[in-house]
């Protein structure tokens, strides 16, 4: 431990947080929002009275939850450009880009998990709420949008934040498509200065602080949700 030198961290902070952390948080926020929207639609499909619709959504969820996220990122970054060229009859691969590949991959992957969270949240709302909304003259869509989903989101708030914490950690996988997230930025600085151990210890500390703080927020929300019930 006496050979460790953490002095290289301070000069690298602007790059670590100004470039690396910005990308990490951007990926987490954008993929989380898109994944939640798609996951909510999938949850409603799984709860649909139409068996084919429910089966399609169920097959998608089971597929995404059975395949490693790293493999999905590889698929989009390396295979989709060639598939796009084949569909469009283009002589060259379609340019998807590393950032777009990461966003699409994270969105599709996280949507499967958000789907199950939202489905549980919708089922946690009393079925009488739907009947009451329909009795007041609301359509199914209006009742679901204005009555059921707000209550489901409140009930599933802790679970959603927990999933976002996992997504925040998973963004480190973008190194496979050469994107510079927080961990990637630390790796570059560590390789340049020959201080990889120090940089990785610093990154671990930052992740610990962020994730622990978010987990405490989850506990608070969980207590409030339990009290509201």
C-alpha positions as CSV (number, residue, x, y, z in Angstrom):
1,X,0.0,0.0,0.0
2,X,3.0,2.3,0.6
3,X,3.7,2.4,-3.2
4,X,0.2,3.8,-4.0
5,X,0.2,7.4,-5.3
6,X,-3.2,9.0,-5.5
7,X,-1.8,12.4,-6.7
8,X,-2.7,11.5,-10.3
9,X,-6.4,11.6,-9.4
10,X,-6.8,15.3,-8.8
11,X,-5.5,16.5,-12.2
12,X,-7.8,13.9,-13.9
13,X,-11.0,14.9,-12.1
14,X,-12.2,17.3,-14.9
15,X,-11.9,14.5,-17.5
16,X,-13.3,11.8,-15.1
17,X,-16.4,13.8,-14.2
18,X,-16.7,16.2,-17.2
19,X,-16.5,13.4,-19.8
20,X,-16.8,10.0,-18.1
21,X,-19.4,10.6,-15.5
22,X,-21.5,12.8,-17.9
23,X,-21.7,9.9,-20.3
24,X,-22.5,7.4,-17.6
25,X,-25.3,9.5,-16.2
26,X,-26.5,10.3,-19.7
27,X,-26.8,6.7,-20.6
28,X,-28.4,5.8,-17.3
29,X,-31.0,8.6,-17.6
30,X,-31.9,8.2,-21.2
31,X,-31.9,4.4,-21.3
32,X,-33.8,4.3,-18.0
33,X,-36.5,6.7,-19.3
34,X,-36.9,4.9,-22.6
35,X,-36.8,1.5,-21.0
36,X,-39.5,2.5,-18.5
37,X,-41.8,3.7,-21.4
38,X,-41.2,0.5,-23.4
39,X,-41.5,-1.6,-20.2
40,X,-44.8,-0.1,-19.3
41,X,-46.2,-0.9,-22.8
42,X,-44.9,-4.4,-22.5
43,X,-46.5,-4.8,-19.1
44,X,-49.8,-3.7,-20.5
45,X,-49.4,-6.2,-23.3
46,X,-48.7,-9.0,-20.8
47,X,-51.9,-8.1,-19.0
48,X,-53.9,-7.9,-22.2
49,X,-56.9,-10.1,-22.6
50,X,-55.6,-11.0,-26.0
51,X,-53.6,-14.2,-25.6
52,X,-51.3,-13.7,-28.7
53,X,-50.4,-10.2,-27.5
54,X,-49.6,-11.4,-24.0
55,X,-47.6,-14.3,-25.4
56,X,-45.5,-12.0,-27.7
57,X,-44.7,-9.7,-24.8
58,X,-43.9,-12.7,-22.5
59,X,-41.6,-14.2,-25.1
60,X,-39.7,-10.9,-25.5
61,X,-39.3,-10.5,-21.7
62,X,-38.1,-14.1,-21.3
63,X,-35.6,-13.7,-24.2
64,X,-34.1,-10.5,-22.9
65,X,-33.8,-11.8,-19.4
66,X,-32.0,-14.9,-20.7
67,X,-29.4,-13.2,-22.8
68,X,-26.3,-11.4,-21.3
69,X,-26.4,-7.6,-21.7
70,X,-22.9,-7.7,-23.1
71,X,-24.0,-10.0,-25.9
72,X,-26.9,-7.7,-26.8
73,X,-24.5,-4.7,-27.1
74,X,-22.3,-6.8,-29.4
75,X,-25.3,-7.7,-31.5
76,X,-26.3,-4.1,-32.1
77,X,-22.8,-2.8,-32.6
78,X,-21.5,-5.5,-34.9
79,X,-24.4,-7.3,-36.5
80,X,-27.2,-4.7,-36.9
81,X,-25.2,-2.6,-39.4
82,X,-24.9,-5.6,-41.7
83,X,-28.5,-6.6,-41.2
84,X,-29.5,-3.1,-42.0
85,X,-27.4,-3.2,-45.2
86,X,-29.1,-6.5,-46.2
87,X,-32.6,-5.1,-45.6
88,X,-31.9,-1.8,-47.4
89,X,-29.8,-3.6,-50.1
90,X,-27.0,-1.2,-49.4
91,X,-23.4,-2.1,-50.5
92,X,-22.1,-0.8,-47.2
93,X,-23.0,-1.5,-43.5
94,X,-25.5,0.9,-42.1
95,X,-23.8,3.3,-39.6
96,X,-25.5,2.9,-36.2
97,X,-22.7,4.3,-34.0
98,X,-21.4,3.3,-30.6
99,X,-23.6,5.6,-28.6
100,X,-26.8,4.7,-30.4
101,X,-25.9,1.0,-30.1
102,X,-25.5,1.4,-26.4
103,X,-28.7,3.3,-25.9
104,X,-30.8,0.9,-27.9
105,X,-29.2,-2.1,-26.2
106,X,-29.7,-0.8,-22.7
107,X,-33.3,0.3,-23.5
108,X,-34.3,-3.1,-24.9
109,X,-32.6,-5.0,-22.1
110,X,-33.9,-2.8,-19.3
111,X,-37.4,-2.7,-20.7
112,X,-37.8,-6.4,-19.9
113,X,-37.1,-5.8,-16.3
114,X,-39.1,-2.7,-16.1
115,X,-42.0,-4.7,-17.6
116,X,-42.1,-7.1,-14.7
117,X,-41.8,-4.3,-12.2
118,X,-44.6,-2.4,-13.8
119,X,-46.7,-5.5,-14.2
120,X,-46.4,-6.2,-10.5
121,X,-47.2,-2.6,-9.7
122,X,-50.3,-2.6,-11.9
123,X,-51.5,-5.9,-10.2
124,X,-50.9,-4.3,-6.8
125,X,-53.6,-1.8,-7.5
126,X,-57.1,-3.0,-6.5
127,X,-59.1,-4.2,-9.4
128,X,-62.0,-2.1,-8.1
129,X,-60.1,1.0,-9.2
130,X,-60.6,-0.1,-12.9
131,X,-64.2,-0.8,-12.3
132,X,-64.7,2.5,-10.6
133,X,-63.1,4.4,-13.5
134,X,-65.2,2.6,-16.1
135,X,-68.3,3.3,-14.0
136,X,-67.5,7.0,-14.1
137,X,-67.5,6.9,-17.9
138,X,-63.7,6.7,-18.4
139,X,-62.3,4.6,-21.2
140,X,-59.9,1.8,-20.4
141,X,-57.0,3.9,-21.7
142,X,-58.1,6.9,-19.6
143,X,-58.5,4.8,-16.5
144,X,-55.2,3.1,-16.9
145,X,-53.3,6.4,-17.6
146,X,-55.0,8.6,-15.0
147,X,-55.8,6.1,-12.2
148,X,-53.9,2.8,-12.4
149,X,-50.5,3.8,-13.6
150,X,-49.9,6.7,-11.2
151,X,-50.6,4.4,-8.2
152,X,-48.5,1.6,-9.7
153,X,-45.5,4.0,-10.2
154,X,-45.8,5.1,-6.6
155,X,-45.9,1.5,-5.3
156,X,-43.0,0.4,-7.5
157,X,-40.9,3.5,-6.9
158,X,-38.3,1.7,-4.7
159,X,-38.0,-1.2,-7.2
160,X,-37.6,1.2,-10.1
161,X,-34.8,3.1,-8.4
162,X,-33.1,-0.2,-7.5
163,X,-33.2,-1.1,-11.2
164,X,-31.7,2.3,-12.1
165,X,-28.9,1.6,-9.7
166,X,-28.2,-1.6,-11.5
167,X,-28.3,0.2,-14.9
168,X,-25.9,2.8,-13.6
169,X,-23.4,0.0,-12.8
170,X,-24.0,-1.8,-16.1
171,X,-23.1,1.2,-18.1
172,X,-19.4,0.2,-17.5
173,X,-20.0,-2.4,-20.3
174,X,-19.9,0.3,-23.0
175,X,-16.1,-0.2,-23.0
176,X,-16.7,-3.0,-25.6
177,X,-17.8,-0.3,-28.1
178,X,-15.0,2.1,-27.2
179,X,-17.2,4.6,-25.4
180,X,-15.6,6.6,-22.6
181,X,-17.7,6.2,-19.5
182,X,-16.6,6.9,-16.0
183,X,-14.7,3.6,-15.7
184,X,-13.3,4.0,-19.2
185,X,-12.0,7.5,-18.4
186,X,-10.3,6.3,-15.3
187,X,-8.7,3.4,-17.3
188,X,-7.3,5.9,-19.8
189,X,-5.8,8.1,-17.1
190,X,-4.5,5.1,-15.2
191,X,-2.8,3.7,-18.3
192,X,-1.3,7.0,-19.2
193,X,0.1,7.7,-15.7
194,X,0.9,4.1,-14.8
195,X,-1.6,4.3,-11.9
196,X,-4.3,1.9,-12.8
197,X,-4.7,0.5,-9.2
198,X,-5.2,4.0,-7.7
199,X,-7.7,5.0,-10.4
200,X,-9.7,1.8,-10.0
201,X,-9.8,2.2,-6.2
202,X,-11.1,5.8,-6.7
203,X,-13.7,4.6,-9.2
204,X,-14.8,1.9,-6.8
205,X,-15.2,4.5,-4.1
206,X,-17.3,6.8,-6.3
207,X,-19.6,3.9,-7.3
208,X,-19.9,2.9,-3.7
209,X,-20.9,6.4,-2.6
210,X,-23.4,6.9,-5.5
211,X,-25.0,3.5,-5.1
212,X,-25.1,3.6,-1.3
213,X,-26.7,7.0,-1.4
214,X,-29.3,5.8,-3.9
215,X,-30.0,2.7,-1.8
216,X,-30.7,4.9,1.2
217,X,-33.2,6.8,-1.0
218,X,-34.8,3.5,-1.8
219,X,-35.2,2.7,1.9
220,X,-36.9,6.1,2.5
221,X,-39.3,5.6,-0.4
222,X,-40.1,2.1,0.8
223,X,-41.0,3.4,4.2
224,X,-43.1,6.2,2.8
225,X,-44.9,3.8,0.5
226,X,-45.6,1.3,3.3
227,X,-46.9,4.2,5.4
228,X,-49.2,5.4,2.6
229,X,-50.7,2.0,2.3
